[in-house]
Amino acid sequence: MDRSLIWPALLVIVMLLAAAAVSPPADAQQAFKIATIGLLFQGTPGSAAHLADGFRQGLRELGQVEGKTFVLERRYAAGTSERVQALAREPVGLEPDVIVTFTDPAIAAVRRETRTIPIGMAFSVDPVGPGFAASLPRPGGDVTGLCSVSAELGGERRALLEETEAAVT
């Protein structure tokens, strides 16, 4: 998978979620609201620095300015599953516009805490299996984002490999 394509796609998803969450109704005149984005990392600040830096850089490339148009609330579980669940409560308690997670255990932990705050998954092995999405074409619910492997894609991958093999031989 080309990782250079992951961040732009995820950032577009997250910004659309955040924009939808903070946009006033068409007939309302309200002051601009800064979007709050919760980030929940499975690792430590050091091990996840490249993810946080890449996320902020991607938002800057989309014209967003940290502190002016968005605020990031970061939480780090230091690699322990027990801390992931406890830390999932913190960003939910802040009532952000969207929460972005980077592993399946973190996605599950946040989902157990809220069904009203949109969840952006930067990466999931299989969003359908654990119930993050109903299906890939029609995920439904409050979780959206990117995945790399899914049983639903198995047949399509096999067909693609068969076509490739036929073209090569």
BARODO-748090 format. One record per residue (C-alpha): residue number from 1; x negated, y, z. Coordinates in nm, 2 decimals. Last residue first. Example, Ala and Ser with C-alpha at 12.3 -4.5 7.8 and 13.67 -1.06 7.14 Angstrom:
BEGIN
PT   n      u      v      w
PT   2  -1.37  -0.11   0.71
PT   1  -1.23  -0.45   0.78
END
This chain:
BEGIN
PT   n      u      v      w
PT 169  -0.20  -1.58  -1.91
PT 168  -0.21  -1.22  -1.77
PT 167   0.14  -1.12  -1.87
PT 166   0.29  -1.45  -1.73
PT 165   0.10  -1.39  -1.40
PT 164   0.23  -1.04  -1.38
PT 163   0.59  -1.15  -1.45
PT 162   0.56  -1.42  -1.18
PT 161   0.41  -1.17  -0.94
PT 160   0.69  -0.93  -1.00
PT 159   0.95  -1.21  -0.95
PT 158   0.78  -1.31  -0.63
PT 157   0.78  -0.95  -0.50
PT 156   1.15  -0.91  -0.58
PT 155   1.23  -1.23  -0.40
PT 154   1.04  -1.13  -0.09
PT 153   1.19  -0.78  -0.09
PT 152   1.48  -0.87   0.13
PT 151   1.25  -1.05   0.37
PT 150   1.09  -0.72   0.44
PT 149   0.74  -0.59   0.45
PT 148   0.59  -0.24   0.43
PT 147   0.85  -0.01   0.58
PT 146   0.91   0.36   0.57
PT 145   1.16   0.59   0.73
PT 144   1.51   0.61   0.87
PT 143   1.69   0.53   1.19
PT 142   2.02   0.68   1.30
PT 141   2.26   0.44   1.15
PT 140   2.31   0.33   0.79
PT 139   2.03   0.14   0.61
PT 138   2.20   0.11   0.28
PT 137   1.94  -0.01   0.02
PT 136   1.72  -0.16   0.28
PT 135   1.99  -0.32   0.49
PT 134   2.16  -0.27   0.82
PT 133   1.87  -0.07   0.95
PT 132   1.69  -0.07   1.29
PT 131   1.85  -0.41   1.35
PT 130   1.54  -0.61   1.45
PT 129   1.53  -0.79   1.12
PT 128   1.63  -0.50   0.90
PT 127   1.35  -0.26   0.98
PT 126   1.08  -0.51   0.88
PT 125   0.71  -0.42   0.93
PT 124   0.80  -0.07   1.03
PT 123   0.60   0.25   0.96
PT 122   0.65   0.62   1.01
PT 121   0.99   0.55   1.16
PT 120   1.20   0.86   1.19
PT 119   1.46   0.85   1.46
PT 118   1.76   1.08   1.45
PT 117   1.89   1.17   1.80
PT 116   2.25   1.03   1.86
PT 115   2.19   0.66   1.93
PT 114   1.95   0.71   2.21
PT 113   1.75   0.52   2.47
PT 112   1.75   0.17   2.33
PT 111   1.66   0.33   1.99
PT 110   1.36   0.49   2.14
PT 109   1.23   0.16   2.27
PT 108   1.30  -0.03   1.95
PT 107   1.12   0.23   1.74
PT 106   0.83   0.21   1.98
PT 105   0.81  -0.17   1.96
PT 104   0.83  -0.15   1.58
PT 103   0.54   0.10   1.56
PT 102   0.48   0.46   1.45
PT 101   0.76   0.66   1.60
PT 100   0.91   1.00   1.50
PT  99   1.18   1.15   1.72
PT  98   1.42   1.41   1.56
PT  97   1.59   1.73   1.67
PT  96   1.45   1.70   2.02
PT  95   1.67   1.64   2.32
PT  94   1.40   1.68   2.58
PT  93   1.54   1.37   2.76
PT  92   1.50   1.17   2.45
PT  91   1.13   1.27   2.43
PT  90   1.08   1.14   2.79
PT  89   1.29   0.83   2.78
PT  88   1.07   0.67   2.51
PT  87   0.78   0.71   2.76
PT  86   0.91   0.44   2.99
PT  85   0.98   0.20   2.70
PT  84   0.63   0.25   2.55
PT  83   0.46   0.23   2.89
PT  82   0.56  -0.13   2.93
PT  81   0.44  -0.21   2.58
PT  80   0.09  -0.10   2.66
PT  79  -0.15   0.06   2.41
PT  78  -0.21   0.39   2.58
PT  77   0.17   0.47   2.56
PT  76   0.11   0.82   2.42
PT  75   0.37   1.10   2.41
PT  74   0.37   1.40   2.18
PT  73   0.62   1.69   2.18
PT  72   0.56   1.88   1.85
PT  71   0.71   2.22   1.80
PT  70   0.84   2.35   1.47
PT  69   0.91   2.67   1.27
PT  68   0.70   2.92   1.47
PT  67   0.49   2.71   1.71
PT  66   0.35   2.49   1.44
PT  65   0.40   2.65   1.10
PT  64   0.59   2.47   0.83
PT  63   0.51   2.54   0.46
PT  62   0.53   2.18   0.34
PT  61   0.15   2.16   0.35
PT  60   0.17   2.27   0.71
PT  59   0.40   1.98   0.78
PT  58   0.16   1.74   0.62
PT  57  -0.13   1.88   0.82
PT  56   0.07   1.83   1.14
PT  55   0.14   1.47   1.06
PT  54  -0.21   1.40   0.95
PT  53  -0.35   1.54   1.27
PT  52  -0.10   1.34   1.48
PT  51  -0.19   1.02   1.29
PT  50  -0.56   1.08   1.30
PT  49  -0.55   1.15   1.67
PT  48  -0.37   0.82   1.74
PT  47  -0.67   0.63   1.88
PT  46  -0.80   0.93   2.07
PT  45  -0.46   1.04   2.21
PT  44  -0.41   0.67   2.32
PT  43  -0.20   0.41   2.14
PT  42   0.17   0.32   2.09
PT  41   0.25   0.68   1.98
PT  40   0.58   0.86   2.03
PT  39   0.62   1.19   1.85
PT  38   0.91   1.42   1.94
PT  37   0.99   1.69   1.69
PT  36   1.15   2.01   1.81
PT  35   1.27   2.24   1.54
PT  34   1.25   2.62   1.62
PT  33   1.59   2.78   1.60
PT  32   1.66   3.08   1.39
PT  31   1.91   3.31   1.54
PT  30   2.27   3.24   1.46
PT  29   2.54   3.37   1.23
PT  28   2.79   3.10   1.17
PT  27   3.00   3.05   0.86
PT  26   2.77   2.81   0.69
PT  25   2.72   2.60   1.01
PT  24   2.38   2.65   1.17
PT  23   2.09   2.44   1.05
PT  22   1.89   2.28   1.34
PT  21   1.98   1.92   1.29
PT  20   1.99   1.93   0.92
PT  19   1.65   2.09   0.90
PT  18   1.50   1.83   1.15
PT  17   1.64   1.54   0.94
PT  16   1.52   1.70   0.62
PT  15   1.18   1.77   0.78
PT  14   1.15   1.41   0.90
PT  13   1.23   1.26   0.56
PT  12   1.00   1.49   0.37
PT  11   0.73   1.42   0.62
PT  10   0.77   1.05   0.58
PT   9   0.73   1.07   0.20
PT   8   0.43   1.30   0.22
PT   7   0.27   1.08   0.49
PT   6   0.31   0.74   0.32
PT   5   0.19   0.82  -0.03
PT   4  -0.18   0.86   0.07
PT   3  -0.15   0.53   0.24
PT   2  -0.14   0.34  -0.09
PT   1   0.00   0.00   0.00
END
